[in-house]
Amino acid sequence: MRAIKNLSIFISALLILGVMGLFSVQNFESVTLQFMGWGTPKIPLAGAVISAFCMGFLCASCVFFINQLRLKSDRRKLKKQLIKMEQELVSLRNLPIDEEPFDQPIEEAQIVDGSDETSEKLSSSNY
């Protein structure tokens, strides 16, 4: 599976480089770029477009790298939490089983007939 991924990345890179090469051969006109009073000398149009593409690639790579760091941090935290939960599970499994699960006896429930005041209060409330 990893070989297929590497092959697809290689083919994509070749296609991008091929398109960029074809673009630079067909667009060799010179242009001057202006930005906020700053200007460049005349450079080939292909050079401007390719440099813009490379700058975009670098910015996207930085965002991807920061996201990967965040994911690794989250993974470490989750691993620590998993280890803690597994230790708690083992300690709970090792607890002795009592014959009587409750320390105190369970009291019998009292049956309330319809004439009791509490049943009137419950029936008159907005439940």
C-alpha positions, 0 to 999 in steps of 0.5 A: 500500500505504501508503494502505491502511495509513493508511486502516486506522489511520484507521478503527481510530481512529474505531472506538475513539473511537466505542466510547469515546464510546458508553461515556461516554454510557452510563456517567455514574455517579460513582466514587471510585478508591482506590489505596494510601491515595490517593483521587480525588474523585468522577469519572465512570466513563467518565473513569476508564476513558478515562484508564486507556485513554490511560495504557495507550496512552502506556505501549505507545507508549513501549515501541514507541518504545524498540523502534524505536530498538533496531531502528534501531541494529541496522540501522546496525550491519548496514549498516556490516558489509555495507559492510565485507563488500562491500569485502572481496569486491571486494578478493578479486575483484581478487586475481590468479589464480595458475597454481599455487594452492599454493606447495608441491607436494602429497606423494603419499599413502602406502598402508598395508597391513593389517600395519602397526602404525598400522592395528592401532591405528586398528582397536582404537580406539573410533572 
